[in-house]
Amino acid sequence: ENIRSAIESHLFVYEGTRIKVTTSLGVAELDASMDNPNSLLKLADKALYQSKHNGRNRVTVSTH
């Protein structure tokens, strides 16, 4: 949430034009039951798409 908030509040300038940037994030935690790194990435990706689906500019934590 701190990273998302910092991005949203930062003043970005592109070719002399001020632009507002927001981000959606998906977060997952590595679990001992995961048999490979792709399992972690799939959970984070699913959480990311939940953030986008629920209105964007938010952080969603995987509920694995």
Secondary structure, DSSP 8 states (H G I E B T S, - for coil): -HHHHHHHHS-EEETTEEE-----EEE----TT--SHHHHHHHHHHHHHHHHHTTSS-EEE---
